[in-house]
Amino acid sequence: MLSQRILGMAGLAFLLLAGWQPTAAQTVVIQERIETSGTVQRVSPGLIEITDDQGQRHEFKIQGKEDLGLVLTGVQGMLRFPADVKITGTLPTATLTRGTLVRFPAQVNRLGRTEGSVTDLVLFDEGEQTPGIEVVQQAAAPGDFSECVIRGEVFSFRDQRLVVNVPPGDFVRNPRLAFRVDKQAVVRVESDDYRRASRGDRVERLVAARFSTGDIAIQQLQIEIGGESIATGPEDQIAAQYRQYSDDPRPPRDLRSANFLLRTDISDRSARILLDKLETMITLVSQYYGRPPKGLIECYVVRDLNNWPPGSFPSEAVAKIQEPAGITISVSLGNQTRSVVYSCDDHGVVQHEAIHAYCAQTFGSTGPTWYAEGMAELGQYWKKDQLAIDINPAVMNYLKQSEPQRLLDIVAADQITGDSWQAYAWRWALCQLLANNPNYSDRFKALGIAMMTGVPGATFESVYGPVAREVSFEYDFFLRTLDNGYRTDLCAWQWGRKFQVVPTARHATARVQARYGWQASGIKLQSGQSYDYVAEGTWKIAADEDDLDADGRDDGRGRLVGVLMHDYQLGERFELGTRGTLIAPQDGDLYLRCQNDWNRIADHQGSITIHLRRSP
């Protein structure tokens, strides 16, 4: 885990990461306040893009209620700048789907029977209100109906009959109640989570601060839901799936799943969610390596060491849990290896250590430190059906703002595990690139298995030495363009394409996919030579946006752009468009792409074809 401390800087509170020392050059101040309104265009983790009432697009950073802080450009720390968010709106009753949390007034008696119709319902976020029955006005007789407020989870809604799960209590012991919903009933939204907003929703008021770093961050946000549903994510779904379990801590006990034995004192709900994450992760890791887990993986997950009898854990495990962090201890006997995970109650730490246990038990070892820790970091972030990068924002910021570590330093021998979170970050970056870039992924998987099984001579240098220049180039480029939402597989360089000079009196043609990074055109340009070009076709930079030609939008997004490469060096990017004349600034191979942020490429659709000839 990342160790942290707080620093006051120019009246702002920063959460600093261990190993970072602020400098005078990193002083951050608020330069101006901004107030606007408009329409939501895009919502992603930590970001909201809107179109204001004058038609101008703006992107704002935002700290959600569960976030530690904001990541600012050029600052290796996180600014504590929580936004005051209010999401409201009216939705159809069709949004009353299973797992939805809802509040409404109703008449209920002690037998669990209900009377009358529900006319006003409010959807609320988990953790904001406690599920149960609040008696507002007690009935005189036990069989009479009391005025109550119901806070519960939708079990079903069909033919105006709403069935709700509520925790058993003193007033009603039945955990499931049924209500008649009026056909004219109103379903309202009350949320302070910006992630509930989606494209098309109305921004009634947005107040933001512009910082000296150039970042603009939201302070106040009021949004009116305009669609027929509210946005939810995977974390919401898994939380709802196990809502029937208690959040109260428990004494140490054992829980089982298909591949894990969990010994823990965390709550039943947290334990079930953790086992779900572990099983999903181990399925993805097993598919990657093509090997199922070899034996049950035993995990001790500790909330409070005082809950456990003395001597329950090895001394090194106690030290790691107290950090709080984790450790995996493996013992081999002949061809069999048994691994035990000891961890604090942070789910990410448990997942990291479980990768170590899987590798040790399945292959006999975890390989050299750079590979073991890089793959463990990679594995804990893997999610089903998600290829985009989504890691800790503080780690991402460190990688983006730091001087890149040399490849050979990352894979150097004699490294030790647990050295620093910064070292883990660089190992993750290298493993992320090699595991997901199709130019190197097959060799990387084979190399990993060879190193973990002890094949002589299996090293990074022996496998990637023949393509050292390509790997080095793509590693540097990856770190320059990296961000959450980035697709490594869509940004691989096309080294196999042949390039040719455009012959006199002839033209060359290249097709450019919107949903990819720099693409090899096959066209070699000569310095000082003038070229005429025409680009045909359309593409989109988001599925629900309009088609664009090669001129793109007014803000430059969606425009056809090019760059020249010579001897593994990139020149300056230049803008093209639907037609024009280009004078080559240097000799080089022409690469083309649809201009947009690198972490938005996966949203693109369509293609454009460019025809290019020497100017007469």
SULCOR-V987988 format. One record per run of one state. SS is the DSSP state (@ for helix, = for strand, . for the rest). FROM is the first residue (numbers start at 1). LEN is the number of residues. If there is no record, write none. Layout:
BEGIN
((SS/FROM/LEN) (SS/FROM/LEN))
END
This chain:
BEGIN
((./1/3) (=/4/6) (./10/2) (=/12/6) (./18/6) (@/24/3) (./27/3) (=/30/15) (./45/2) (=/47/6) (./53/4) (=/57/5) (./62/1) (=/63/1) (./64/6) (=/70/2) (./72/5) (=/77/3) (./80/2) (=/82/1) (./83/1) (=/84/8) (./92/1) (@/93/3) (./96/5) (=/101/8) (./109/5) (=/114/2) (./116/1) (=/117/7) (./124/8) (=/132/6) (./138/8) (=/146/13) (./159/2) (=/161/5) (./166/10) (=/176/16) (./192/2) (@/194/3) (./197/5) (=/202/10) (./212/4) (=/216/10) (./226/8) (@/234/8) (./242/11) (=/253/4) (./257/3) (=/260/5) (./265/3) (@/268/22) (./290/7) (=/297/6) (./303/2) (@/305/3) (./308/7) (@/315/9) (./324/2) (=/326/8) (./334/2) (=/336/9) (./345/2) (@/347/17) (./364/5) (@/369/13) (./382/1) (=/383/1) (./384/2) (=/386/1) (./387/6) (@/393/9) (./402/5) (@/407/4) (./411/10) (@/421/16) (./437/4) (@/441/12) (./453/7) (@/460/22) (./482/6) (@/488/4) (./492/8) (=/500/2) (./502/5) (=/507/7) (./514/5) (=/519/7) (./526/4) (=/530/11) (./541/7) (=/548/1) (./549/11) (=/560/7) (./567/2) (=/569/2) (./571/3) (=/574/2) (./576/3) (=/579/5) (./584/4) (=/588/7) (./595/3) (@/598/6) (./604/1) (=/605/10) (./615/2))
END
